[in-house]
């Protein structure tokens, strides 16, 4: 299935895998219809807010999602290798 990114003009991407998600699980599907939310893997030039359509069926560009500006930024850094391992375990659980 070959699609192009409308926002980028004539940039073409080949879609190999199309999924719907259910938590951590991915379920492969053949088609998404208007209103469906799905995900694709291994896209090289397509980014968030890009609109995809079939090669010969261009669509009107969808209004991009406006993400809010973050209010708080926090960074943590381990002081020892042991703390780093503990943080890795805790973050993996999140």
C-alpha positions in Angstrom: 0.0 0.0 0.0 1.6 3.3 -1.1 0.5 6.5 0.5 1.7 10.1 0.4 1.9 12.8 3.0 -0.3 15.6 2.0 1.4 18.1 4.2 4.8 17.5 2.6 3.6 17.7 -1.0 4.5 14.7 -3.1 6.6 12.8 -0.6 5.7 9.1 -0.9 5.9 6.6 1.9 5.3 2.8 1.6 3.1 1.5 4.4 4.0 -2.0 5.6 2.2 -2.4 8.9 -1.1 -0.8 10.1 -2.4 -1.4 13.6 -5.1 -0.4 16.1 -3.9 -0.3 19.7 -5.5 -1.6 22.9 -3.2 -0.6 25.7 0.1 -2.2 25.1 -1.3 -4.6 22.5 -1.3 -3.9 18.8 -3.9 -5.6 16.5 -3.0 -5.6 12.7 -5.8 -4.3 10.4 -6.0 -3.9 6.6 -7.8 -0.5 6.6 -8.7 2.5 8.7 -11.8 4.6 8.0 -12.5 8.2 8.8 -12.5 8.7 12.6 -10.5 5.5 13.3 -7.3 5.9 15.3 -4.4 3.7 14.3 -0.7 3.5 14.2 2.0 2.7 11.6 5.6 1.7 12.1 8.8 2.6 10.4 7.7 5.8 8.6 10.6 7.9 7.6 9.3 11.3 6.7 5.8 11.3 8.2 5.4 13.1 11.5 2.6 13.9 14.0 -0.1 16.0 12.4 0.6 14.9 8.8 -2.4 13.8 6.8 -2.1 10.6 4.7 -4.2 9.6 1.7 -4.1 7.2 -1.2 -1.9 8.3 -4.1 -4.7 9.2 -6.5 -7.2 10.5 -3.9 -5.7 13.6 -2.3 -7.6 15.0 0.7 -7.9 18.4 2.2 -5.3 19.0 4.9 -6.7 18.4 8.4 -6.2 21.2 11.0 -3.1 20.2 13.1 -3.5 19.3 16.7 -2.2 22.1 18.9 -0.3 20.7 21.9 -0.1 22.8 25.1 3.2 24.2 26.2 4.6 22.2 29.2 4.4 24.2 32.4 6.8 22.1 34.5 10.1 20.4 33.4 11.9 18.1 35.7 15.0 16.1 35.2 16.5 13.5 37.5 19.9 12.0 37.5 21.3 9.0 39.4 24.2 9.7 41.6 25.5 6.1 41.5 25.2 3.0 39.2 23.0 1.3 41.8 20.6 4.2 41.8 20.6 4.2 38.0 19.6 0.6 38.0 16.8 1.2 40.5 15.5 4.2 38.5 15.5 2.0 35.3 13.4 -0.6 37.1 10.9 1.9 38.5 10.5 3.7 35.2 9.9 0.5 33.3 7.0 -0.2 35.7 5.4 3.1 34.8 
